């Protein structure tokens, strides 16, 4: 999409489910990088048991790639 930005998810939890604005977007291993409309979005990752282990509100900019690192928040 020409009028979009990209989100790149860098996580070791490859089977994590990715949710964007409350809707299921796919598995982390398949979504490595995906396009979103510019603006504010809620990103959440859930493990195989359905537990949300990462959640963040992000700002997507047109023509830019935002890289998120969910594993850096898991200690």
N, C-alpha and C positions, 0 to 999 in steps of 0.2 A: 504494500500500500504506500503510495507516494506521500500522502498526508498523515503518516503515522510515525511513531517512534518504536523502538524495540526494547524488549526486556530480555536479559540473558540471566539464566539461573545457574549458578555454580554451586552444586551440592553433591555430596557423596551418597546421599539417600536417593538413589536413582529410581526407586519404585514409589517415591513420594507422589501424592496426588496434589496437583496445583489448582487452586481456585482463584479466579479473578472476579472481583466485585460480587462474591457469593456464589458464582457459577463455576461448575467443574470445567477446567480447560484442558486437562490431560495429565499424563505422567511426566515427571521431571525428565526422564531419559529421552522422551520423544520431543519435548518442548524446548530443549536447550536454549533456543532463541526464538522469540515470537513477536509479532507486531501488535501494537495496541494504539487506539486513538490517543492523541495528546490530551493531557489532563490528569486529574487525580484518580488513582485506582487503588483498591484494596487487594493485596496479594496474600494468600495463605497457603502453607504447605502442611499436608497431613501425612502421617506415617500409615503403614498398612493396617493398623488397628483403628484408624480414624482420629487419632490424637493430633491436634494442631500443635506443631512444634515451631512454627515460624509464622509471624503475621506482621505485615507492615503496610502503611499507606505510602504509596509512591507517586511521584510526579513524572509523567512521561512527556518528553519534549519531542516535537516533530523533527525527524531526521537524526535523532540521537539514540544511542544505545545505553540503557541503564543496566548495570550489572549488579545483581544482588547475591550475597554470600550468606545463605541461611545457616550454614554449619558454624560460622564464627560466633553465633549466638548460643550455641549448645555447649555447655560446660558441665 
